[in-house]
């Protein structure tokens, strides 16, 4: 079975560079509004370990779908209007989380995300008009809600393309344990490592971030879980047990000692490798690999 034509259209949107000046202005506005990093981390979903946006969109979508179902049942006009209003209120957290994530994406993802956002704005406009036009004896409010549901359903399709075709919000290190060999693997001579200098070393085709501190060595996957940025090209932040590596692409921070996320936009931790030094040679092992 061949792909729907709309999928090809969305793929072409990914390459529309003419959208970039508008995108840059919107990104600047998002960064100006959502400034505290702790707030951005919450909106990204760092505390829950995956993006928050898919969860909070349940309120507007669920409310609006329910309102459309009630519109088919006589005598439920008041309840349907209440649900339309609840959905409109729910667009605020949905927009905040969505735009915060969107501002930290690649160019191609931002272009598709802009279309997703525009469709959501249009759907919200239909539902606002529906709320205002729900007067007794007329069906205008129901018709407007039906139009809104059609548009927001199309937006959900675009969001699916963004999430699953373009891997926005996905964990880009999930594959590492499946591709890395089990058991201890030779890494590098300890004396070849410079203290506190992030270094990339490949083992079985997998790039690893290696950081030496004295006689100790910390090793994480070098592929940032957010959007595959090379962590070895980033900078070290903090010292001792609090030492972190910061991704050079979107400034996600990971604790070297554990791989856990300290700051987003990443939400998934980095795979962390056990290390040992045998006769001056650093060896690594990834628990659960193979």
N, C-alpha and C positions, 0 to 999 in steps of 0.2 A: 504494500500500500504506500502510495507517495504522500509526501508532506502536503499539508494544506498550503494554499498560495500565500496566506497571511504570514506563515512562518518565514517564507522568503522575503516578504516585505519588511518584516522586523529585522532580518539579517541585513538588509540594505540600509535600514535606519542606523545601524551600528556604525556605518561609514560616512554618515552625513556630517562632515566637519563644519558645515555652515552653522550648526547649532552651538558650536563651542563658545562664541562670544556671549551668547545668552546664558549658557551654562555657567561660565566664569562669573557672571554678575550674580547669579542666584547662589552659587557656592559662597561668594563673598558675603552675601546677606545671611546665609545660614551660619557661617562662622562668626559673624558679628552678633547674631542673636544667641547662639548656643556657645558661650565662651568658656565657662568653668569646665575643666577637664573631668572633674568628678561627675558633673551632670552629663557630659557627653558619654562617659563610660556607662552610666545607667541607661541612657537612651540607646546606646549600641547593644546593650544586653550583656556586658561583661560579668555582672554578678550571677546571671543565670546560665552562663556558658554557651549561649547561642543568641542570634539576633532577637531582639524584643519585638520588632515590628510585626512579624507574622502573628504574634499572639494578640497584640492590641487591635489589629484590624478586625478581629472577630466581633467587636462591639458594633461598629457601623454596618458591617456586612450582615451579621446575624439579625440586627434590628431591622434593616431594610428588607431583607428576604422575608422576615416574619410579617412585616407591614404589608408586603405584597400578597402574602397568603391570606391575611385578614381582610384585605380589600375584596376578596372573593366571597366573603361571608357577610350576609346582611346583618346590620345592627352592631358592627364592630368598628365603626368609623372613629370613635374617640380613642380606642385602643391603638388602632393603626396610626393615628396622628401622633400619639405619644411615642410609638416606636420610631417613626420618622424623625422626631425631635431627638430621641436618644442616639440615633445613628449620626445625626449632625453634630451632637456633642462629642461623640466618639471619634470624629475626624481630627480633632485637635491632637490627642496623643498619637494617633496613627500618622499624622503629617509630621509631627516632631521627630518621631523615631525614624520614619522613612527618609526624610530629608537629611537627618544626621548621618545615616548610613550612606545615602546616595552621594553626599559631598566627599566621601573618601573612596570612591570607586575609580576604575579606569575610564578613559575617555569613551570607549565603545559602550560600556555599561551605563555611563551617565546619559548618553544620547537616548538609549532605550528607556532609561529611568525617567527622563524628561517627558516622554510620551505617556508613560504610566501615570505620572503626576498630573499631566494635563487632562487625561481622561478622568482621573479622580476628582479634579476640580469641576469638570463639566457635570459629572454625576452628582456632586454635592449641590451644584446649582439647580439641577432638576429637583432634587429632594427638598431644597429650601423653597422653591416655587411650589412644590407639592404641599408642603406644610402650610404655606400662606393661602393656597387656593382650596383647601379642604373645607368648603362651606356646604352646609346641608342642601341636598337636592341637586348637587352638581357632581359630575364625574371627572372634572378637570384634575383634581388632586391625584386621583388614581391613575389617570393617563400619564401625568408627569412622573409619578413614582415608577410606573412601568418603563418609561424612557430612561429614568435614572438607573434602574436595575439592569437594563440592557447595556448601558454605558459602563457601569461599574463591573459587570461581568466581562466585558471586553478588556477593561483595565486589569482584571485578575489574570486574564490570558497573557497579557503583556508582562505582568509581574512574574508569571510562571516562566516565560522565556528568559527574563532577567535572572531568576533564581537558579533554574535548572539547565538552561542552554548556556548561559554566560557565567554560571557558578558564583553569582553574587551572594555573599553571606555563607557560602559553603566553607567547610574546613579543608584547606588546601594541603594539609599534611595527613589526612586520613589514610592515604595509600601507603605511607612509609612503613608501618609494621608489616604490611603484606608483601612488600618488595625487598625488605632488608633481610639478609640471611640470619638464621638463628645461631646462637652461640657466640663465643668471643671471636672478634675479628681484628686483624692488625690494622692500626691506624697510621701512626707516624712516630718517628724518633722524638723523645721528649726534648732533647737538646735542640731540635730543629724549630721548636716553638718559642716565640718571643713572648715574654710575660705581658699580659693585658693587651695583647694584639689579636683581635678577631681574625681567624684564619679559616679558609674553606679547604676541607679535605674530602675527597670522594672515596666511598667504600661501596663496592658492588654497584656502581653507577648512581649512588645516592649521595648528594652533597650534604656534608655535615659542617656545622659551625663548631670550631674548636677554640677554646679560650684557656690559656694557661695562667695560673696564679701561683707562683712559687713552684712547689712540686706537685700541686694539684691541677687537674684538668677537668673542665666542664665541657660537655658535648651535647648539643641540641641539633635537631634537623635544621639545615640552613635555609629551608624553604618556609617563609613566613606563612602561618596558617590563615592569614587574612586574604592576601592576594598574591602569594608566592614570591614576595620580595626576597632578595638575597641578604640575610641577616649578617653575613660576614662582612658586608660593605657598610654596615651600620656602626653606631658608636656605643661604647660602654658607658653606662650611667650608674653611679653608686659604687660602693666598695663592700668587700667582705660578703657576708650572707645576703646583703641587699643588692648585690651587683646585678644589673640588668643589661640586656642587649636591646637597642632601639632600632627598629626596622627603618632603613633609609627611605622607603617609599611613602609610608603613611604614619610613621612614628609610633607604631604599636610597640609596647615594651613587654619583655618576658624576663622572668627571674631565672638567672642562669642555673641556680641550684636545683630548681624544680621544673622549669619550663612553663610555669603557670603565667597567666596574663596579669600584668600589673596595670597597664593602660591599653584601651582599645585604640583603633576600631576592631582589632582582632578580638574574638570571643573564645576561640578554642586554644588550648595550651599547645606548646611545642613538644613533640616527642623528645624525651630526655634519655640519654644513653648512660648506662653504667660504664665506669672506666677503671682501668688498673694499669700499673706500669710493671712490665716484666723485662728485666735486663735492659732497662733504658728505652724499651719500646712501649708506646701507649697502645692499649687494646680497648675495644669498645664492645658492648653487648646491649641490645635493645630487648628488654623484657617483653615477652609475648610475640616476638617477631618470628617470621617464617611460616 
